[in-house]
Structure formats: structure tokens, C-alpha cells
């Protein structure tokens, strides 16, 4: 069972970050915001996630490990990063390689 802290991080990711990124993508697709504005919003989301990392990644080595990466030519990585973080919250050692791997 995830900790209360883990539950709060998942809620933040799913109810704030995911919803925000979906709306940003929708606005970009409708040509209501520029690529620069989309990149700014994405960067802000990544900064918030990075701010949380010291709180997510605590403790020693764990028995279970997962490697998360985006397929070649895929530059969108926030979703995969969230998956890796969810594994970490569930007691796994997660290794996130990133986009375009």
C-alpha cells in the first residue's frame, strides 16, 4: 500500500501536471499557443517534478528495479518520467533514461 506521501505525489502528478500538459497540448494543437509557450509550460512542469525528486528518492537500494525510456525519435518524456516516479513510490529502484532512446 502506498504511503500517504506517495498518494499525494500521485494526485499532484495526475490531477495537476497531467491535466495541465493535456490542456497545453490541446491549445498548441488548436494553434492558440506557440511552440515557445508550449515549451515554457513543459519546462515548468519538469522543474516542479525535479523539485520533488529529493522527497521521492529516499532510502537505500530496493529489491525490484525498473528501467524506463522513450523509444527512438520520441521527444516527449514527461509521461514516461511520471511512470518511473510511480514505480519509485511503490518501492522500486527506477532508472529513467529519457527521451529519444
C-alpha positions as CSV (number, residue, x, y, z in Angstrom):
1,X,0.0,0.0,0.0
2,X,1.5,3.4,-1.0
3,X,2.3,5.8,1.7
4,X,0.3,9.0,2.3
5,X,3.2,11.0,0.8
6,X,3.1,8.7,-2.3
7,X,-0.6,9.2,-2.7
8,X,-0.2,13.0,-2.5
9,X,2.6,12.9,-5.2
10,X,0.4,10.7,-7.5
11,X,-2.5,13.1,-7.0
12,X,-0.3,16.1,-7.9
13,X,1.1,14.3,-11.0
14,X,-2.3,13.1,-12.2
15,X,-4.7,15.9,-11.2
16,X,-2.3,18.9,-11.8
17,X,0.6,18.0,-14.1
18,X,-1.1,15.6,-16.4
19,X,-4.2,17.7,-16.8
20,X,-2.1,20.8,-17.4
21,X,0.0,19.1,-20.0
22,X,-3.1,17.8,-21.8
23,X,-4.6,21.3,-21.9
24,X,-1.3,22.8,-23.2
25,X,-1.2,20.2,-25.9
26,X,-4.8,20.9,-26.9
27,X,-4.1,24.6,-27.1
28,X,-1.0,24.0,-29.2
29,X,-2.9,21.7,-31.5
30,X,-5.6,24.4,-31.9
31,X,-2.8,26.9,-32.7
32,X,-3.9,29.0,-29.7
33,X,-0.4,29.0,-28.2
34,X,3.0,29.0,-29.8
35,X,5.6,26.2,-29.6
36,X,7.6,28.5,-27.3
37,X,4.7,28.8,-24.9
38,X,4.2,25.0,-25.0
39,X,7.9,24.5,-24.3
40,X,7.7,27.0,-21.4
41,X,4.8,25.2,-19.8
42,X,6.5,21.8,-20.3
43,X,9.7,23.2,-18.8
44,X,7.8,24.5,-15.8
45,X,6.2,21.1,-15.2
46,X,9.7,19.4,-15.4
47,X,11.1,21.9,-12.9
48,X,8.3,21.2,-10.4
49,X,8.9,17.4,-10.8
50,X,12.6,18.0,-10.3
51,X,11.9,19.9,-7.1
52,X,10.1,16.9,-5.8
53,X,12.8,14.3,-6.5
54,X,14.7,14.7,-3.3
55,X,11.5,13.7,-1.5
56,X,10.7,10.9,-3.8
57,X,14.1,9.2,-4.0
58,X,14.9,8.4,-0.4
59,X,16.2,5.2,1.1
60,X,18.7,2.5,0.0
61,X,18.7,0.0,-2.8
62,X,15.5,-1.9,-3.3
63,X,14.8,-5.4,-4.4
64,X,12.9,-4.5,-7.6
65,X,14.2,-2.4,-10.4
66,X,12.7,-0.9,-13.5
67,X,14.2,0.9,-16.5
68,X,12.0,3.5,-18.2
69,X,12.9,5.1,-21.5
70,X,11.2,6.7,-24.5
71,X,11.5,5.0,-27.9
72,X,13.8,6.5,-30.5
73,X,12.6,9.8,-32.0
74,X,10.1,10.3,-29.2
75,X,11.0,13.6,-27.5
76,X,8.0,13.8,-25.2
77,X,9.2,12.4,-21.9
78,X,7.1,13.7,-19.0
79,X,4.7,10.8,-19.1
80,X,7.5,8.2,-19.0
81,X,9.1,10.2,-16.2
82,X,5.8,10.0,-14.2
83,X,5.7,6.3,-14.7
84,X,9.2,5.9,-13.4
85,X,8.4,8.0,-10.4
86,X,5.2,6.0,-9.7
87,X,7.4,2.8,-9.6
88,X,9.8,4.6,-7.2
89,X,6.8,5.5,-5.0
90,X,5.8,1.8,-4.9
91,X,9.2,0.7,-3.7
92,X,11.1,0.1,-6.8
93,X,14.5,1.4,-7.9
94,X,13.6,3.3,-11.0
95,X,16.1,4.3,-13.7
96,X,14.8,6.9,-16.2
97,X,16.9,7.2,-19.3
98,X,14.9,9.9,-21.0
99,X,13.7,10.8,-24.5
100,X,14.8,9.5,-27.8
101,X,16.5,6.4,-26.5
